Amino acid sequence: MDISVWIAFFAASWAISLSPGAGAVAAMSAGLAHGFKRGYFMTLGLVLGIWTQIVVVGVGLGALIAASSLAFAVVKWVGVAYLLWLGIKQWRAPAQALAGEPTDAPAQPVARHKLVLKGWMVNAVNPKGTVFLLAVVPQFLDLARPLGGQYLVIGATLAFTDLVVMAGYTVLAARVLRLLRSERQVKALNRVFGSLFVLVAMLLATFKRAA
């Protein structure tokens, strides 16, 4: 990949990472619930989900998902169901664990690998991301050169921007956590983020395969 092409993709990557979506909601939710140090493991899962999508697009499965009504529907509704489940779980999350807890760790820390897995699911099971990458990535590929190295550069670039942007979202929510002083405040924030997950799920449900 030529440096001029990479610079253009690097700029596009910031726009991709900064755009609000399920990943941003997941990062802020993790920061709220677990503080920055532990919550940031959600972002590692989000990056792994992006890499999974790049692999899917790279091997041609992305084109199949985009072209097949059945494959697209299966992936879409799995993604919708997962986001709805996250929303309901966040909405019903107990407030007691966070109330008066100013540290980076809640009373009963969630295992880091579970946060990574949750983040991976958010991005990996998302046909909207697959279709988006199918539309964007080919514009930056030089088909006359080996594609493997170019996909590695694209994956590394998207990972870098997402790690930086999601760190901002996570630390923002973690600082909000430090200001909480009552169970009522924590419950309200849990319901806000739960509602956001449900909203993202509803938006994904309206997403249609391109003709």
C-alpha positions as CSV (number, residue, x, y, z in Angstrom):
1,M,0.0,0.0,0.0
2,D,1.4,3.4,-1.0
3,I,1.9,5.9,1.7
4,S,-0.5,8.4,0.1
5,V,-3.2,5.7,0.0
6,W,-2.5,4.7,3.6
7,I,-2.7,8.4,4.8
8,A,-6.2,8.6,3.1
9,F,-7.2,5.3,4.8
10,F,-5.8,6.5,8.2
11,A,-8.0,9.6,8.0
12,A,-11.0,7.5,7.1
13,S,-10.2,5.2,10.0
14,W,-10.6,8.0,12.5
15,A,-14.1,8.8,11.1
16,I,-15.0,5.1,11.3
17,S,-13.9,4.8,14.9
18,L,-15.4,8.1,16.1
19,S,-18.8,7.4,14.5
20,P,-21.3,6.5,17.3
21,G,-22.5,2.9,17.3
22,A,-22.6,-0.3,19.3
23,G,-18.9,-0.3,19.9
24,A,-18.9,3.2,21.5
25,V,-21.9,2.2,23.7
26,A,-20.2,-1.0,24.7
27,A,-16.9,0.9,25.6
28,M,-18.8,3.5,27.7
29,S,-20.9,0.8,29.4
30,A,-17.7,-1.1,30.4
31,G,-16.1,2.1,31.7
32,L,-19.1,2.9,33.7
33,A,-19.5,-0.6,35.2
34,H,-15.8,-1.5,35.7
35,G,-13.6,1.6,35.6
36,F,-11.0,2.2,32.9
37,K,-8.3,-0.4,33.7
38,R,-10.7,-3.3,33.6
39,G,-13.3,-1.8,31.3
40,Y,-10.7,-1.2,28.6
41,F,-10.6,-5.0,28.0
42,M,-13.9,-4.5,26.2
43,T,-12.0,-2.5,23.6
44,L,-9.6,-5.3,23.0
45,G,-12.6,-7.5,22.2
46,L,-14.0,-4.8,19.9
47,V,-10.7,-4.7,18.0
48,L,-10.7,-8.5,17.7
49,G,-14.2,-8.2,16.3
50,I,-13.0,-5.7,13.7
51,W,-10.2,-8.1,12.7
52,T,-12.8,-10.9,12.4
53,Q,-14.8,-8.8,10.1
54,I,-11.7,-8.0,8.0
55,V,-11.0,-11.7,7.7
56,V,-14.6,-12.4,6.7
57,V,-14.4,-9.7,4.0
58,G,-11.0,-10.9,2.9
59,V,-11.9,-14.5,2.3
60,G,-15.1,-13.6,0.5
61,L,-17.6,-14.5,3.1
62,G,-18.5,-10.9,3.4
63,A,-19.7,-10.8,-0.2
64,L,-21.8,-14.0,0.5
65,I,-23.4,-12.3,3.5
66,A,-24.1,-9.2,1.5
67,A,-25.5,-11.1,-1.5
68,S,-27.4,-13.9,0.3
69,S,-30.7,-12.9,1.9
70,L,-30.7,-15.9,4.2
71,A,-27.1,-15.4,5.4
72,F,-27.6,-11.7,5.9
73,A,-30.8,-12.2,7.8
74,V,-29.3,-14.9,10.1
75,V,-26.3,-12.7,11.0
76,K,-28.4,-9.6,11.4
77,W,-30.9,-11.1,13.8
78,V,-28.2,-12.8,15.8
79,G,-26.7,-9.4,16.2
80,V,-30.0,-7.8,17.1
81,A,-30.7,-10.4,19.7
82,Y,-27.3,-10.1,21.3
83,L,-27.6,-6.3,21.5
84,L,-31.1,-6.6,23.0
85,W,-29.7,-9.0,25.5
86,L,-26.9,-6.6,26.5
87,G,-29.5,-3.8,26.8
88,I,-31.8,-5.8,29.1
89,K,-28.9,-7.0,31.2
90,Q,-27.6,-3.4,31.5
91,W,-31.0,-2.0,32.4
92,R,-31.5,-4.6,35.1
93,A,-27.9,-4.4,36.5
94,P,-27.9,-3.8,40.3
95,A,-26.8,-0.3,41.4
96,Q,-25.4,-1.4,44.7
97,A,-22.1,-2.6,43.3
98,L,-21.2,0.9,42.0
99,A,-22.7,3.2,44.6
100,G,-19.9,4.9,46.6
101,E,-17.2,2.9,44.8
102,P,-14.6,5.4,43.5
103,T,-12.0,2.9,42.4
104,D,-11.3,1.2,39.1
105,A,-12.7,-2.1,40.2
106,P,-16.2,-3.0,41.3
107,A,-16.9,-5.2,44.4
108,Q,-17.1,-8.3,42.3
109,P,-14.8,-7.8,39.2
110,V,-16.0,-9.4,36.0
111,A,-13.3,-11.6,34.4
112,R,-11.3,-9.8,31.8
113,H,-11.8,-12.6,29.2
114,K,-15.5,-12.2,29.5
115,L,-15.2,-8.5,28.7
116,V,-13.0,-9.3,25.7
117,L,-15.6,-11.9,24.5
118,K,-18.5,-9.5,24.9
119,G,-16.6,-6.8,22.9
120,W,-15.8,-9.3,20.2
121,M,-19.4,-10.3,19.9
122,V,-20.5,-6.7,19.5
123,N,-18.4,-6.1,16.4
124,A,-18.1,-9.7,15.0
125,V,-21.9,-10.4,14.7
126,N,-22.8,-7.2,12.9
127,P,-23.6,-7.5,9.1
128,K,-23.7,-3.7,9.0
129,G,-20.0,-3.7,9.7
130,T,-19.4,-6.3,7.1
131,V,-21.3,-4.4,4.4
132,F,-19.5,-1.2,5.4
133,L,-16.1,-2.8,5.1
134,L,-17.0,-4.3,1.8
135,A,-17.9,-0.8,0.6
136,V,-14.8,1.0,2.0
137,V,-11.9,-1.4,2.0
138,P,-11.7,-2.2,-1.7
139,Q,-11.3,1.5,-2.5
140,F,-7.8,1.4,-0.8
141,L,-6.6,-2.0,-2.2
142,D,-4.2,-2.3,-5.1
143,L,-5.3,-5.5,-6.8
144,A,-2.1,-5.7,-8.7
145,R,-0.2,-6.3,-5.5
146,P,-0.5,-9.1,-2.9
147,L,-3.6,-8.5,-0.8
148,G,-2.4,-10.2,2.4
149,G,0.0,-7.4,3.4
150,Q,-2.6,-4.8,2.5
151,Y,-5.2,-6.4,4.7
152,L,-2.7,-6.5,7.6
153,V,-2.0,-2.8,7.2
154,I,-5.8,-2.1,7.1
155,G,-6.4,-4.2,10.2
156,A,-3.5,-2.6,12.1
157,T,-4.7,0.9,11.2
158,L,-8.3,0.3,12.2
159,A,-7.1,-1.3,15.5
160,F,-4.9,1.7,16.3
161,T,-7.6,4.3,15.8
162,D,-10.2,2.1,17.6
163,L,-7.9,1.6,20.6
164,V,-7.4,5.4,20.9
165,V,-11.0,6.4,20.4
166,M,-12.5,3.7,22.6
167,A,-10.0,4.6,25.3
168,G,-11.5,8.1,25.3
169,Y,-15.1,6.7,25.5
170,T,-14.1,4.3,28.3
171,V,-12.2,6.9,30.4
172,L,-15.1,9.4,30.0
173,A,-17.6,6.9,31.4
174,A,-15.1,5.8,34.1
175,R,-14.8,9.5,35.3
176,V,-18.6,9.7,35.4
177,L,-18.5,6.6,37.6
178,R,-16.2,8.4,40.1
179,L,-18.9,11.2,40.5
180,L,-21.6,8.8,41.4
181,R,-22.8,9.0,45.0
182,S,-26.2,7.3,45.1
183,E,-27.8,4.1,44.0
184,R,-30.4,6.2,42.2
185,Q,-27.8,7.8,40.0
186,V,-26.1,4.5,39.1
187,K,-29.5,2.9,38.3
188,A,-30.3,5.8,36.0
189,L,-27.1,5.5,34.1
190,N,-27.5,1.7,33.8
191,R,-30.9,2.3,32.3
192,V,-29.5,5.0,29.9
193,F,-26.9,2.6,28.6
194,G,-29.4,-0.3,28.5
195,S,-31.7,1.9,26.4
196,L,-28.8,2.8,24.1
197,F,-28.1,-0.9,23.5
198,V,-31.7,-1.4,22.7
199,L,-31.7,1.6,20.4
200,V,-28.7,0.3,18.5
201,A,-30.4,-3.1,18.2
202,M,-33.5,-1.4,16.7
203,L,-31.4,0.5,14.2
204,L,-29.6,-2.7,13.2
205,A,-33.0,-4.4,12.8
206,T,-34.0,-1.8,10.2
207,F,-30.7,-2.2,8.3
208,K,-31.4,-3.9,4.9
209,R,-29.2,-5.7,2.5
210,A,-28.3,-3.7,-0.6
211,A,-30.1,-4.8,-3.7
